[in-house]
């Protein structure tokens, strides 16, 4: 008998785990509180009606793929038109001084026409329940019931899940399971995520710099990118400005309008030009990358029928998140298959 499994969170970890479980024929339902899949592999669309649509990659800027499995995924996404290699000119800036171009250690993969396209490709035809936030997980006998709050405020319950996988940040995992599953909550409470502010800005004309991305030192900004230079993007001039974790933490509770203005001033100082933006907005990632990830690839408590995957368990990169979910899905699939074989003996 195949299992009925709930995966909470539709980032790379949750999607990878769900894909592996689906290969085993299990019934998997993915619950995601946001409007789309991807987690930090996200795109903020500002005009979906254009072809290609207009947006900003306001989370992960690109992805490195080093493992055979993740490399194969990127190549499959490329073949499907959902990914390409970004060959933008990337430099280092320090005290306003620009270094020579910095070659990538490996290909910089991006989704097409936005980073979230990678998540949609990975999700495939999975049962993806968007804008549904899981607020409680209750064990009832041999199964779990999930309490779910939708964006309109209505509440629903989904019952009959044989297993629950948490693929959300450590702090959210700890909060969700603190009153129910001590083992999982205790593991998650060991990890702290960094706050990250991101600014999205568009201009009427091309910004007069000779690079498309820059790692910035000794500045409130840690990374700046001509987002519109990535392949498959709509015409226009759009930049993403990402603050350092230290600056973001100090300004965690500032209004987003203030943050946008402050970091825009820093950007203009860096490039030595005063430019009037067409549009300017900021987004706060309250739970950005983990500052102290654990050393386990995933977490499993078979006795409680719960597990967790994500970068907070094994590292801060997108590939780490994917590998965590993939490995967990494979382990659970083998465990369920062994259970089935045992019950059939």
C-alpha positions as CSV (number, residue, x, y, z in Angstrom):
1,X,0.0,0.0,0.0
2,X,1.5,3.3,-1.0
3,X,1.7,6.2,1.4
4,X,-0.2,9.5,1.6
5,X,2.5,12.1,2.4
6,X,2.2,15.9,3.1
7,X,5.2,18.1,2.2
8,X,5.1,21.5,3.8
9,X,7.0,24.1,1.7
10,X,7.6,24.3,-2.1
11,X,11.2,25.4,-2.2
12,X,13.9,23.3,-3.8
13,X,14.1,20.9,-0.9
14,X,10.4,20.2,-0.7
15,X,10.0,19.9,-4.4
16,X,13.0,17.5,-4.7
17,X,11.7,15.4,-1.8
18,X,8.2,15.2,-3.4
19,X,9.6,14.3,-6.8
20,X,11.6,11.3,-5.3
21,X,8.5,10.1,-3.3
22,X,6.4,10.5,-6.4
23,X,8.8,8.2,-8.3
24,X,7.9,5.5,-5.8
25,X,4.2,5.9,-6.6
26,X,3.3,7.6,-3.3
27,X,0.6,10.2,-3.1
28,X,2.2,13.5,-2.3
29,X,0.6,16.8,-1.6
30,X,2.7,19.9,-1.3
31,X,1.4,22.9,0.7
32,X,2.9,26.3,0.1
33,X,1.8,29.6,1.8
34,X,3.0,31.8,-1.1
35,X,1.5,32.5,-4.5
36,X,4.1,30.3,-6.2
37,X,6.7,27.6,-5.7
38,X,10.4,28.2,-5.3
39,X,11.0,29.6,-1.8
40,X,14.1,31.8,-2.3
41,X,14.4,30.7,-5.9
42,X,11.8,33.3,-6.6
43,X,10.8,36.0,-9.1
44,X,8.7,39.0,-8.3
45,X,6.6,39.5,-11.5
46,X,5.5,43.1,-12.2
47,X,3.8,42.5,-15.6
48,X,2.9,38.9,-16.5
49,X,1.0,39.9,-19.6
50,X,4.1,40.7,-21.6
51,X,6.1,38.0,-23.5
52,X,8.5,37.5,-21.8
53,X,6.9,38.7,-18.6
54,X,8.6,41.5,-16.6
55,X,10.0,40.7,-13.2
56,X,12.9,40.6,-10.7
57,X,14.8,37.6,-9.3
58,X,14.6,39.0,-5.8
59,X,15.9,35.8,-4.1
60,X,18.7,33.6,-5.3
61,X,20.5,35.3,-8.2
62,X,21.8,32.2,-9.9
63,X,22.7,28.6,-9.1
64,X,25.9,26.6,-9.3
65,X,25.4,22.9,-10.1
66,X,28.3,20.6,-9.1
67,X,26.8,17.3,-8.2
68,X,25.9,14.9,-11.0
69,X,22.2,14.8,-9.9
70,X,21.8,18.6,-9.7
71,X,23.8,19.1,-12.9
72,X,21.4,16.7,-14.7
73,X,18.5,18.6,-13.4
74,X,19.8,21.9,-14.8
75,X,20.5,20.3,-18.1
76,X,17.0,18.8,-18.3
77,X,15.6,22.2,-17.4
78,X,17.7,23.8,-20.1
79,X,16.4,21.2,-22.6
80,X,12.8,22.1,-21.6
81,X,13.5,25.8,-22.0
82,X,13.3,26.5,-18.2
83,X,16.9,27.3,-17.6
84,X,20.0,28.8,-19.3
85,X,23.5,29.7,-18.3
86,X,24.0,33.4,-17.5
87,X,27.2,34.8,-18.9
88,X,27.0,38.3,-17.5
89,X,30.1,40.2,-16.6
90,X,30.7,39.9,-12.8
91,X,33.3,41.9,-11.0
92,X,34.3,42.8,-7.4
93,X,33.9,46.3,-6.0
94,X,35.7,47.7,-2.9
95,X,35.7,51.3,-1.9
96,X,34.3,52.1,-5.3
97,X,37.3,50.5,-7.1
98,X,36.4,47.8,-9.6
99,X,38.4,44.7,-10.0
100,X,38.9,42.6,-13.2
101,X,36.1,40.3,-14.3
102,X,35.7,37.4,-11.9
103,X,35.3,34.1,-13.7
104,X,32.7,31.7,-12.3
105,X,33.9,28.6,-10.5
106,X,31.2,26.8,-12.5
107,X,28.3,27.8,-14.8
108,X,25.9,30.3,-13.4
109,X,22.4,28.8,-14.1
110,X,19.3,30.9,-14.1
111,X,15.6,30.1,-14.7
112,X,13.9,31.4,-17.8
113,X,12.1,33.7,-17.9
114,X,12.7,33.9,-14.2
115,X,14.3,31.9,-11.4
116,X,10.9,30.6,-10.3
117,X,10.8,28.8,-13.6
118,X,13.2,26.3,-12.2
119,X,10.8,25.5,-9.4
120,X,7.9,25.1,-11.8
121,X,10.0,22.7,-13.8
122,X,10.9,20.7,-10.8
123,X,7.3,20.6,-9.5
124,X,6.1,19.0,-12.8
125,X,2.6,17.8,-12.3
126,X,2.8,17.5,-8.6
127,X,-0.2,18.2,-6.4
128,X,0.8,21.7,-5.4
129,X,-1.5,23.6,-3.1
130,X,-0.6,27.3,-3.2
131,X,-1.5,30.1,-0.8
132,X,-2.2,27.5,1.9
133,X,-0.3,27.9,5.2
134,X,0.0,24.9,7.5
135,X,-0.5,26.2,11.0
136,X,-0.8,22.9,12.9
137,X,0.1,19.3,12.6
138,X,-1.8,16.8,14.8
139,X,-1.1,13.1,15.1
140,X,-4.3,11.1,15.3
141,X,-3.6,7.4,15.7
142,X,-1.4,6.3,12.7
143,X,-2.1,9.4,10.6
144,X,-1.6,13.2,10.7
145,X,-4.2,16.0,10.3
146,X,-3.1,19.4,9.0
147,X,-4.8,22.7,9.9
148,X,-4.5,25.0,6.9
149,X,-5.2,28.8,6.7
150,X,-5.9,30.2,3.2
151,X,-5.2,33.7,2.1
152,X,-8.8,34.7,2.5
153,X,-8.6,33.8,6.2
154,X,-10.7,30.6,6.0
155,X,-9.5,27.5,7.7
156,X,-9.6,23.9,6.5
157,X,-8.3,20.6,7.7
158,X,-6.7,17.8,5.7
159,X,-6.5,14.4,7.3
160,X,-5.1,10.9,6.6
161,X,-1.5,11.7,6.0
162,X,0.8,8.8,6.8
163,X,3.9,11.0,6.9
164,X,4.7,14.7,7.1
165,X,7.8,16.4,5.7
166,X,8.8,19.9,6.8
167,X,10.6,21.8,4.1
168,X,10.4,25.3,5.5
169,X,13.0,27.4,7.3
170,X,14.3,26.3,10.7
171,X,12.5,28.9,12.7
172,X,9.1,28.1,11.1
173,X,9.8,24.3,11.5
174,X,10.5,24.8,15.2
175,X,7.3,26.9,15.7
176,X,5.1,24.4,13.8
177,X,6.3,21.3,15.7
178,X,7.3,22.7,19.1
179,X,4.1,21.5,20.8
180,X,3.9,18.2,19.0
181,X,7.3,16.7,17.9
182,X,10.0,17.6,20.4
183,X,12.8,15.8,18.4
184,X,12.2,17.9,15.2
185,X,11.6,21.1,17.1
186,X,14.8,20.7,19.1
187,X,16.9,20.2,16.0
188,X,15.4,23.2,14.3
189,X,15.8,25.5,17.3
190,X,19.6,25.1,17.0
191,X,19.7,27.0,13.7
192,X,19.3,30.8,13.1
193,X,18.5,32.3,9.7
194,X,19.9,35.6,8.5
195,X,17.7,38.5,7.6
196,X,18.2,39.8,4.1
197,X,16.9,43.0,2.5
198,X,16.6,43.1,-1.3
199,X,15.8,46.1,-3.4
200,X,14.3,46.0,-6.9
201,X,14.7,49.0,-9.1
202,X,14.0,49.9,-12.8
203,X,15.4,52.7,-14.9
204,X,14.4,54.4,-18.1
205,X,17.9,54.0,-19.6
206,X,20.8,51.6,-19.4
207,X,22.9,52.1,-16.3
208,X,26.4,53.4,-17.4
209,X,28.5,50.7,-15.9
210,X,30.5,48.0,-17.7
211,X,29.4,45.0,-15.6
212,X,26.2,43.0,-15.0
213,X,26.9,41.9,-11.5
214,X,29.2,42.8,-8.7
215,X,30.2,41.4,-5.3
216,X,30.6,44.5,-3.1
217,X,33.0,44.8,-0.1
218,X,32.9,47.3,2.8
219,X,29.4,48.5,1.9
220,X,25.8,48.0,3.1
221,X,25.3,46.2,-0.2
222,X,26.8,42.8,-0.7
223,X,25.6,42.1,-4.3
224,X,24.3,44.2,-7.1
225,X,23.0,42.8,-10.4
226,X,21.6,44.0,-13.7
227,X,18.8,41.5,-13.5
228,X,17.6,42.3,-17.1
229,X,20.9,41.1,-18.4
230,X,20.0,37.5,-17.7
231,X,18.9,35.3,-20.7
232,X,15.2,35.3,-21.6
233,X,14.3,38.5,-19.8
234,X,12.0,41.2,-21.0
235,X,13.5,44.4,-22.4
236,X,14.3,47.2,-20.0
237,X,16.8,48.1,-17.3
238,X,16.2,46.4,-14.0
239,X,18.6,45.9,-11.1
240,X,18.5,43.9,-7.9
241,X,20.4,45.2,-4.9
242,X,21.0,42.8,-2.0
243,X,22.1,44.1,1.4
244,X,24.6,42.3,3.6
245,X,23.2,40.2,6.5
246,X,24.8,42.6,9.1
247,X,23.2,45.7,7.6
248,X,19.9,43.8,7.1
249,X,19.9,42.7,10.7
250,X,20.5,46.2,12.0
251,X,17.6,47.5,9.8
252,X,15.4,44.5,10.1
253,X,12.3,46.5,11.3
254,X,12.7,49.6,9.1
255,X,9.9,50.3,6.7
256,X,10.5,48.9,3.3
257,X,10.2,52.4,1.7
258,X,13.0,53.7,3.9
259,X,15.2,50.7,3.2
260,X,14.7,51.1,-0.6
261,X,15.7,54.7,-0.4
262,X,18.8,54.0,1.7
263,X,20.1,51.3,-0.4
264,X,19.4,53.2,-3.6
265,X,21.6,56.0,-2.3
266,X,24.3,53.4,-1.6
267,X,24.0,52.0,-5.2
268,X,24.3,55.4,-6.8
269,X,27.4,56.1,-4.6
270,X,28.9,52.9,-5.8
271,X,28.5,53.6,-9.5
272,X,29.2,57.3,-9.1
273,X,26.0,58.3,-10.9
274,X,22.8,60.0,-9.8
275,X,19.9,58.3,-11.5
276,X,16.2,58.7,-11.0
277,X,14.5,55.3,-10.7
278,X,11.2,54.5,-12.5
279,X,10.1,52.1,-9.8
280,X,11.7,51.2,-6.5
281,X,10.6,48.7,-3.9
282,X,12.2,46.5,-1.2
283,X,11.5,43.0,0.0
284,X,12.6,41.6,3.4
285,X,13.6,37.9,3.6
286,X,13.0,37.4,7.3
287,X,14.4,33.9,7.1
288,X,17.2,34.1,4.6
289,X,20.1,31.7,4.4
290,X,21.0,29.8,7.6
291,X,24.0,31.3,9.5
292,X,24.8,28.0,11.4
293,X,23.4,25.0,9.4
294,X,23.6,21.6,11.0
295,X,25.8,18.9,9.5
296,X,23.0,16.4,8.7
297,X,21.6,16.1,5.2
298,X,18.1,15.7,6.6
299,X,16.1,14.9,9.7
300,X,13.9,11.8,10.2
301,X,11.9,10.6,13.2
302,X,10.3,7.4,11.9
303,X,8.5,6.7,15.2
304,X,6.7,10.0,14.9
305,X,6.3,9.8,11.1
306,X,7.8,13.2,10.5
307,X,10.9,14.4,8.7
308,X,12.6,17.6,7.6
309,X,14.8,18.8,4.7
310,X,16.3,22.0,3.6
311,X,19.5,24.1,3.6
312,X,19.3,24.7,7.4
313,X,20.3,21.0,7.8
314,X,23.3,20.8,5.4
315,X,24.4,24.2,4.0
316,X,23.2,27.5,2.6
317,X,23.3,26.9,-1.1
318,X,20.4,26.1,-3.5
319,X,22.2,22.9,-4.4
320,X,22.4,21.9,-0.7
321,X,18.6,22.4,-0.3
322,X,18.0,20.3,-3.4
323,X,20.4,17.5,-2.3
324,X,18.8,17.5,1.2
325,X,15.3,17.0,-0.2
326,X,16.4,14.5,-2.8
327,X,18.3,12.4,-0.3
328,X,15.4,12.4,2.2
329,X,12.9,11.4,-0.5
330,X,15.1,8.5,-1.5
331,X,15.5,7.3,2.1
332,X,11.8,7.5,2.8
333,X,11.0,5.7,-0.4
334,X,13.3,2.8,0.6
335,X,11.9,2.8,4.1
336,X,8.3,2.6,2.8
337,X,9.3,-0.1,0.2
338,X,10.8,-2.2,3.0
339,X,7.6,-1.8,5.1
340,X,5.6,-2.9,2.1
341,X,7.8,-5.9,1.5
342,X,7.7,-6.8,5.2
343,X,3.9,-6.7,5.3
344,X,3.6,-8.8,2.2
345,X,6.0,-11.5,3.5
